[in-house]
């Protein structure tokens, strides 16, 4: 009778436990990395605003960070107070119009079955109530970490430089400065893109007499933060509403969305970002999918700046010819 010695069984069991622990640690480490990187992106924006105040209003950077945070809170609070009645009204109409459009498309019986299956899958996979506390903790960690990073970036920059050999510190400082510039330009580009898309969608829908134009513009602007995928998802409500008005209306809405995003992608963003961030669409979508599998929604939100940062590092370490680096950046 063949049997494995108990020492080999113990060694195999220990190896399996070690691999399982390493996998669990890798998942946790990925989440921590995503939180840290998201905090860095937010901190770059806060610090950039503070430096702008320092240049134009002679405000100390630390005080500028505090003013920026207060301005953001005031902007969100004021917008919520001013827009709340209209947003509530239009989104309550969405709750009626979207199911009605789906009923016309699939039939009431099929719709109920579809909604039941989708709702069950959503509850089983996402378990929002279970993860609500985790999301709240992540948000608090990101907020405080980004504030500390923005208030004293020199402290953490010096710490990073101390980790590299003295001969490489000047080069490392240059790379950090370049990454800061890229993330700042990316964030400003996203904000301008969100405002532009929101306004253009609202104006376009209003011009053709489409219902719920304000709500559609708000959805389009918010989802514009996620490149490519956000544009696709934000157009779904408009297409569903257009289905109830005929095929011709659907094609008109699709054409208007394509024109709006074309204006934003080929005219507005290149002027704002000044070619600081150029990423191939297929690469962006692939990284978004990978980051969603690793870290969920937060991973999707940081996929674009993370890709830009990695490309900058690859160009820096593997391409030494400046002309060759510029050529690669233009292609990517």
Helices and strands as residue ranges (DSSP letters): H 6-57, H 61-106, H 108-126, H 128-151, H 153-162, G 166-168, H 169-207, H 213-223, H 229-243, H 247-263, I 264-268, H 269-273, H 281-318, H 322-331
